[in-house]
Amino acid sequence: MISRINREGESMPHNLTVTVEDDLWKEMKKHADIRWSAVMKEAAKEKLRALAMLERLAGKTKLSEKEIEEFAVSLGKRITSRK
């Protein structure tokens, strides 16, 4: 694992560049008050939580990874539609 350390020995954050399509960019620009980097960061955290859950499930089931992933997508769609 690569860590960036400042002069005080503290861990520093990493930068990530995200490329988006023109249509998405235009919509994002309409909402200049939103910190899009924070939105992307939360999306990455949520994806990592979902992946960790899938890995735990995969270790406890006889389902294939594909079956687990399909189940997770289906579950995610149901949860999202309730909001």
N, C-alpha and C positions, 0 to 999 in steps of 0.2 A: 504494500500500500504506500502510495506517495503522499507525504505530508509536507505542507508548506509551513515553515516556522519563522516568526518574526524575530527581531533582535532580542526581545524579552523572553524568548523561548515559548511563546504562545502560538497555538495553531491558527493559521490564517485560512479564510474561506477561499474556495476555488471559483473561477469564472467559467461560465458556459455560454456559448453563443448558440442561439436558436434561430433558424431560418424559417420564415412563414411565407405563405403564398400572399400575393397582392390583395386578394379579396379579404383575407383574414386581417392583414395589416390595416387596410382601410377601416374595417370595423373596430379594430383595437384603437386606432387613432381617434375615433369618435368618443372614446372614453379615456381621455388623457389623465383623468383623476385617479385611475386605477393603476396600482403598482404592478405591472404585468410580470416583473421578475418574481414578485412574491406569489403571484398566481401560479407561475410555472414551478416554483419551489414547492408549493403545497401539492401540486399535481404529482410531482416526482415522489414526495413523501408518501402520498396515498398509494401510488403504484407500487412502491417498495413494500408497504404494509401488506398489500394484496398478494404480492409475490411471496412474501414470508409466510403468509397464511397458506398459500398453495403448496409451498414446500413442506409445511407441517402436515397438511392433509395428505400429500403424496406419500409421506412416510408411514401413514396409518391406514392406508386403503389399498385395495386391490385394483382400483380403477387406474386406467392409463393416464399419463400426463395430459393427453389430448382430451380425454373425458372430463378430467378435473377442470381443465381450462374452459371447456364448453359450459360446464356447470357454473363456474365462477362468472363467466360473461352473462349467462342467463340470470343468475342471482343479482348481479350488478344492475342489469336492466330493470329487474323487478323493484329493486331498492330505489333506483333513480326515479322510476315512474311514480313512486309514492310521495316524493317531495313536492 
